[in-house]
């Protein structure tokens, strides 16, 4: 497999900061940096008195994941690491201070060791400043651990549902414990599985994040190229959707009459047309099980630079979850009217 992938960058070292500069210059009405550190972004009105703040964070390379979900009805701030690397505890702490309006701050991020460590340290720093925090960790990747070890699963694209629900709750004025409980409820009812067709080429090393032979696919791959649960010959879109949806339905215990939200997510290099081919089959399979799709998202919501592939997420819905998903939201990369 060739790794001769051309990138529109200046230098690998400047890639992340220059990308953030571009976001700030393009969307000054929506996001800002509260200090001198470009790796900390907050929504334009961050720190509104009485509103719960929501801070997320993680490595770069997954746009719009993390930094793309800072905005009205979503997250309040983000701490940004290098490509596939955690932000520092100080950056998380700076974001926390910037979004705190006296009602406390929810930490909502994916379940990765470095992120957990640094967010926990930031919580300790925040406590010293009399800022109350709560933590909810996204853990929706069903391929990363079996159901009995659900707490150890990776957080992937399905965290979008938690951002949306928690952000809507904070926007309507819910208190910190309620916002955290809503985020945890959504995480508990979300399941995701992905497929990889080609690797990310890391800008710092020009090396692939994983390797696949010609004509191969990997089911269950992580967003950093973590190993999946099945590697074999590339299957049809319908076969791929059948595999993934079957696993998600079983994991969530969905039965006839259930309602779900569906997210068909591109990893960065998969044409939108192919994502709609997948969604078509997802719809067929769920309809055949008498499961109603009440909300759908198709597009790039959590990428891995130029990885080819996709993921499918399901959120089991009740009226409360659906109302929160339907609430207005706006960021430079997401809009729900």
Residue pairs with C-beta under 8 A, 6 or more apart in sequence:
1 198
1 199
1 208
1 211
1 212
1 213
1 214
3 201
3 206
3 207
3 208
5 201
5 206
5 306
7 201
7 203
9 15
9 18
9 203
10 18
12 203
12 204
13 204
15 60
15 83
15 203
15 204
16 39
16 60
16 80
16 82
16 83
17 38
17 39
19 60
19 63
20 33
20 38
20 39
20 41
20 67
20 80
21 38
23 31
23 41
23 67
23 332
24 31
24 32
24 33
24 38
24 41
26 332
27 332
29 44
30 43
30 44
30 70
30 71
30 330
30 331
30 332
31 41
31 42
31 43
31 44
31 70
31 71
31 331
31 332
32 41
32 42
32 43
32 44
32 46
33 40
33 41
33 42
34 40
34 42
34 46
34 77
34 94
34 95
34 97
34 98
35 94
35 98
37 91
37 94
38 80
39 79
39 80
39 81
39 87
39 88
39 91
40 77
40 78
40 79
40 80
40 91
40 94
40 95
40 98
41 67
41 70
41 77
41 78
41 80
41 95
42 70
42 76
42 77
42 78
42 95
42 98
42 99
43 70
43 71
43 72
43 74
43 75
43 76
43 77
43 99
43 331
46 53
46 76
46 77
46 98
46 99
47 53
47 98
47 99
47 100
47 101
48 101
49 101
49 102
50 101
50 102
50 103
50 173
51 76
51 101
51 103
51 170
51 171
51 173
52 101
52 103
52 104
52 105
52 106
52 169
52 170
52 174
52 175
52 176
52 179
53 76
53 77
53 96
53 99
53 100
53 101
53 103
53 104
53 105
53 106
53 170
54 74
54 75
54 76
54 77
54 99
54 105
54 106
54 108
54 163
54 166
54 167
54 170
54 179
55 75
55 76
55 77
55 78
55 79
55 92
55 95
55 96
55 99
55 105
55 106
55 107
55 108
56 66
56 69
56 70
56 75
56 77
56 78
56 79
56 107
56 108
56 109
56 163
57 66
57 78
57 79
57 80
57 81
57 86
57 87
57 91
57 92
57 95
57 109
57 115
57 119
58 65
58 66
58 80
58 81
58 86
58 87
58 109
58 110
58 112
58 115
59 66
59 81
59 82
59 83
59 84
59 85
59 86
59 87
59 224
60 67
60 80
60 81
60 82
60 83
60 84
60 85
61 83
61 84
61 200
61 303
61 304
61 305
62 223
62 302
62 303
62 304
63 303
63 333
64 300
64 301
64 302
64 303
64 331
64 333
64 334
65 157
65 159
65 301
65 302
65 303
66 78
66 80
66 109
67 78
67 80
68 331
68 332
68 333
68 334
69 75
69 78
69 160
69 163
69 167
69 331
69 333
69 334
70 76
70 77
70 78
70 331
71 329
71 330
71 331
71 332
71 334
72 171
72 328
72 329
72 330
72 331
73 164
73 167
73 168
73 171
73 327
73 328
73 329
73 330
73 336
74 163
74 164
74 167
74 329
74 330
74 331
74 334
75 108
75 163
75 167
76 99
76 105
76 170
77 95
77 96
77 98
77 99
78 95
79 87
79 88
79 91
79 92
79 94
79 95
79 122
80 87
80 91
81 87
81 88
81 91
81 114
82 204
83 202
83 203
83 204
83 305
84 202
84 209
84 224
85 114
86 112
86 114
86 115
86 117
86 118
87 115
87 118
88 118
89 117
89 118
89 119
89 121
89 122
89 125
90 122
90 125
92 107
92 118
92 119
92 121
92 122
93 121
93 122
93 125
93 126
96 105
96 122
96 125
96 126
96 131
96 133
97 126
97 129
97 131
99 105
100 126
100 131
103 175
103 176
104 131
104 132
104 133
104 134
104 175
104 176
105 126
105 131
105 132
105 133
105 134
105 176
106 133
106 134
106 135
106 136
106 166
106 170
106 176
106 179
106 180
106 183
107 119
107 122
107 123
107 133
107 134
107 135
107 136
108 135
108 136
108 137
108 138
108 159
108 162
108 163
108 166
108 183
109 115
109 119
109 137
109 138
109 155
109 159
110 137
110 138
110 139
110 154
110 155
110 156
110 159
111 137
111 138
111 139
111 152
111 153
111 154
111 155
112 154
112 155
116 137
119 135
120 135
122 133
123 133
123 135
126 132
126 133
127 133
132 176
134 176
134 177
134 179
134 180
135 180
136 162
136 166
136 180
136 183
136 184
136 187
137 155
137 187
138 155
138 156
138 158
138 159
138 162
138 187
138 190
139 150
139 151
139 152
139 153
139 154
139 155
139 187
140 153
140 154
140 155
140 156
140 157
140 158
140 159
140 187
140 190
140 191
140 192
140 313
141 153
141 154
141 155
141 156
141 158
141 192
141 193
141 194
141 220
141 222
142 153
142 191
142 192
142 193
142 247
142 248
142 251
143 193
143 194
143 219
143 220
143 221
143 222
143 228
143 229
143 247
144 152
144 153
144 154
144 220
144 222
144 226
145 152
145 153
147 251
154 222
154 223
154 226
156 192
156 194
156 222
156 223
156 302
156 311
156 313
157 192
157 194
157 223
157 263
157 265
157 301
157 302
157 311
157 313
158 187
158 190
158 191
158 192
158 263
158 313
158 315
159 187
159 190
159 302
160 263
160 297
160 301
160 302
160 313
161 186
161 190
161 261
161 263
161 313
161 315
161 325
162 183
162 186
162 187
162 190
164 324
164 325
164 327
164 329
164 336
165 182
165 183
165 185
165 186
165 321
165 324
165 325
166 179
166 180
166 182
166 183
166 186
167 329
168 323
168 324
168 325
168 327
168 329
169 178
169 179
169 182
169 324
170 179
171 327
172 327
174 182
182 324
185 321
186 315
186 321
186 324
189 252
189 315
189 316
189 317
189 321
190 313
190 314
190 315
190 316
191 247
191 248
191 251
191 252
191 313
191 314
192 248
192 263
192 311
192 312
192 313
192 314
193 219
193 220
193 244
193 247
193 248
193 311
193 312
194 219
194 220
194 221
194 222
194 223
194 228
194 265
194 267
194 309
194 310
194 311
194 312
195 217
195 218
195 219
195 220
195 221
195 228
195 240
195 244
195 309
195 310
195 311
196 210
196 212
196 217
196 218
196 221
196 225
196 228
196 267
196 307
196 308
196 309
197 212
197 217
197 234
197 270
197 307
197 308
197 309
198 212
198 269
198 306
198 307
198 308
198 309
199 208
199 209
199 210
199 211
199 212
199 225
199 307
200 208
200 209
200 224
200 225
200 268
200 304
200 305
200 306
200 307
201 207
201 208
201 209
201 305
201 306
202 208
202 209
202 305
203 305
208 225
209 224
209 225
209 304
209 307
210 218
210 221
210 225
210 227
212 218
212 231
215 233
215 234
216 231
216 232
216 233
216 234
217 231
217 232
217 233
217 234
217 235
217 240
217 309
218 227
218 228
218 230
218 231
219 228
219 229
219 230
219 231
219 240
219 243
219 244
220 227
220 228
220 229
220 230
221 227
221 228
221 309
222 228
223 267
223 302
223 303
223 304
223 307
224 304
225 304
225 307
230 243
235 243
237 274
237 277
237 278
237 281
238 281
240 278
241 278
241 281
241 282
241 285
241 312
242 281
242 285
244 312
245 281
245 282
245 285
245 286
245 312
245 314
246 285
248 312
248 313
248 314
249 286
249 289
249 291
249 314
252 314
252 316
254 260
254 289
254 291
254 314
254 316
256 289
256 290
256 291
257 290
257 291
257 292
258 291
258 292
258 316
258 317
259 291
259 292
259 293
259 294
259 316
259 317
259 318
259 322
260 286
260 291
260 292
260 293
260 294
260 295
260 314
260 315
260 316
260 317
261 293
261 294
261 295
261 296
261 297
261 314
261 315
261 317
261 321
261 322
261 325
262 279
262 282
262 283
262 286
262 293
262 295
262 296
262 297
262 312
262 313
262 314
263 296
263 297
263 298
263 301
263 311
263 312
263 313
263 314
263 315
264 275
264 276
264 278
264 279
264 282
264 296
264 297
264 298
264 299
264 310
264 311
264 312
265 275
265 297
265 299
265 300
265 301
265 302
265 310
265 311
265 312
265 313
266 272
266 274
266 275
266 299
266 300
266 303
266 309
266 310
267 300
267 303
267 304
267 307
267 308
267 309
267 310
267 311
268 300
268 303
268 304
268 305
268 306
268 307
268 308
269 306
269 307
269 308
269 309
270 308
270 309
270 310
272 298
272 299
274 310
275 298
275 299
275 310
276 298
278 310
278 312
279 296
279 298
282 293
282 312
283 293
286 292
286 293
287 293
294 317
294 322
295 315
295 317
295 322
295 325
295 326
302 311
315 321
315 325
317 325
325 336
326 336
327 336
328 336
328 337
329 335
329 336
330 336
